[in-house]
Amino acid sequence: MSPTPVAPDERNGMLHPELRSPNDPDAIVRSGHRLDHAEASSKPLRPQHEAQPRGAKVHGSRPVDQAEAAARFLAAPEHEKMHDERLWDLRQKRDREMHGMPEWEELRTLASAIKEHTLTHLDEYLGQFEANARSNGVHVHWARDAAEHNKTVHGILKDHGAKSLIKSKSMLTEECGFRPYMASVGIEVIETDLGERIQQLDNEDPSHVVVPAVHKLRTDVAEVFAKTIGTDPDNSDVHYLAEAQREATRPLILAADAGMTGCNFAVAETGTFVVCTNEGNADLSANVPRLHIASIGIEKIIPRLEHLAVLVRLLSRSALGSPITQYTSHFRGPRAGGEMHVVLVDNGRSARLGMAKFWTSLKCIRCGACMNTCPVYRRSGGLSYGATYSGPIGLIIDPTFDARKYSNLPFASTLNGSCSNVCPVKINIHEQIYAWRQELVKRHEVPFAKKAAMKAAGELLSHPAAYRAAIAAADTALAHLPRFVIYNGLNAWGKHREVPHPPKQTFHSWHREHRGGKK
Amino acid sequence: MRLGLFVPCFVDAFFPEVGIATLELLERFGHEVVYPRDQTCCAQPMADNGFNADSAATEALFVRNFSGFDYVVAPEGSCVHHVRDNFDAVEQTADVKAVRARTYELVEFLHDIEKVDAFPWAKFPHRVGLHNKCISLRRLKHARPSELHEPYFSKPMDLLTKVEGIEFVTPARPDECCGFGGTFSVFDEAVSAKMGYDKVSDHARAGAEYVVSADASCLMHQRGCAERIGVPIKFIHIAQILNGATA
């Protein structure tokens, strides 16, 4: 049998691309040149996505290098761009809501006053809350720190023989390292907030107090879900992913032995507490199982319901630029046949209350507006801070937990002050960042090199003659050194920027020449 | 009036034209402008990094140089902010308090003290984008920042609109920090530079030929960023425009 002749164009299709005729219409052409490598014509098995940049490298109590993690975040331009634009969009929506309310600044002033008043009478209002909650049939527990909180919750769960717990998002439980603790005692925790669930499945901390997975692209989520709940790794359709997650999580919610929520506001006069969500997941967590446990930071107290009206009007407008959260759920007491527990947690708060320059950080209502507006946060990602709280509010809260570990954070700011202006409770965040820098130097928590450099600068700048000599030398250096000396790895300015053009002369010498150096 | 001219360290070293324009501009209004030759810096670099103790001697020197003037004027907001709001490493004597209270940034001085109503010598037939340094905007209150629900005002715009032929363009994020931030620009250089790239690109998209600012520090950073990524935009200090520079 003789072989069937192959038509010329068919034959081309079978040949290795490098052997094809240069006139082959199928050849892959980019920018006018034919690509000759086999790789150029082969498609990857799966579309390549930019890998998600991971957060700061945390080693015990060693200082977290936020700048290093931020640089890695910037090296993932798709992530950085999405992150910056998404959060800037929230800031703009917040601005639109603000412009719709003539009384906005008055509300901020009121909210700040309510919080300051409460914090300066905290013992009184906590006592009121406890008494009223008890008379509503709620079990009230007190926890001095994270360990006590975790043990208390574990104790309640043990008493009920609970093996699984559904919970809504709570920064306080993040602060307490609650999930790892529960894992260590063999209790399964299921996060019910979608973003928080994504982060839980990815074994990653929340990167933002309101939108915990905001640093992830949907392709990142597809990858996480493919590994954990078996979705199609190539399908990153948002509806598909949300639906798959719902299908996977609903049965766990329905079967859970206990539910847990955080708290946005706890009202002293009524002994009730309020949780704000957009997914209704706090209601699921609180109402599906018979047992509801709420973790409440002691700074969440407000005196009366009328104060809630002020704060609720500010919260979601500041956070997401929406007038109100989809759900504002008030919890008063256990339902028939059920049990309700609240754990009032200090975990460093009363110590912070005693810090003259930093106590007003306790006014924070965790809206995240300072993060959304922060130009550094938007370009670094929340995980670069290596702490429970990231962004501007993190810079002033984290060092109260561990001054050494978070000693770099107050320097991750341009002190631009936008954070303080968007803060619905008027915390002077940027002034506290500045004050933390002074505090950390006092506590010797800054690198020796910086210390030496600042000492030298202080010496030089207070001695005019030495200073003039140094300026003259630096001028000469800038004018005559070859480019590669200036743009080396050690010169941080020149790494991503051109250095200033050296002028012919300084103002100082111009003045001597043209104004005769008269005093 | 007898004015002390404070030329911040980096303006002296890198932007003498800004110092010269400030000097000449103040003289146009008939003031005696004195440049104390022993001046160095306001001490902000140390204080901003938490090293308040190391800034005491420099602050004392500043007070020695600038005591006894009707006003001290500087073409840079952050230095003025330091002197006015954070200058507390040195003992707060009557002299220190007087110098702190009389130190003004150039735009403030022209707008609030001199109350200038015309710059007849100034022509700038170009499209410019205004950059307010964050500290000038939010600490010295040069203008209403976009975060606040307050009536609009802008001191630099009040002055610039008196310049013949000038045309303004507005970037999409007018108040966004450009990323300079003093030593932040070196310690967090990657984030700082990215903020600068975004800032100059925003101005370029808005159609600015020039970025004008009351603060040479931001301009120094933005120019370095623009040159690195090839954004064809020019930078000029407000003192130069108000003093009659045409390009």
Interface residues (C-beta under 8 A of the other chain):
Chain A: Q66 A67 A70 A71 L74 E80 D84 W88 D95 M98 H99 M101 P102 W104 E105 T373 P375 V376 R379 S380 F411 A412 S413 T414 L415 N416 G417 S418 S420 N421 V422 Y434 W436 R437 Q438 E439 L440 V441 K442 V446 K450 K451 M454 K455 A457 G458 E459 L460 L461 S462 P464 Y467 I471 A474 D475 A492 W493 K495 H496 R497 E498 V499 P500 H501 P502 P503 Q505 T506 F507 H508 W510 H511 R512 R515 G517 K519
Chain B: V7 C9 F10 V11 D12 A13 F14 F15 P16 E17 G19 I20 L23 V34 Y35 P36 R37 D38 Q39 T40 C41 A43 P45 M46 D48 N49 G50 F51 N52 D54 S55 A56 A57 T58 A60 L61 N86 C134 I135 R138 R139 P145 S146 E147 L148 H149 E150 R173 D175 E176 C177 G179 F180 G181 G182 F184 S185 V186 F187 D188 E189 A190 V191 S192 A193 K194 M195 G196 D198 M220 H221 R223 G224 C225 E227 R228
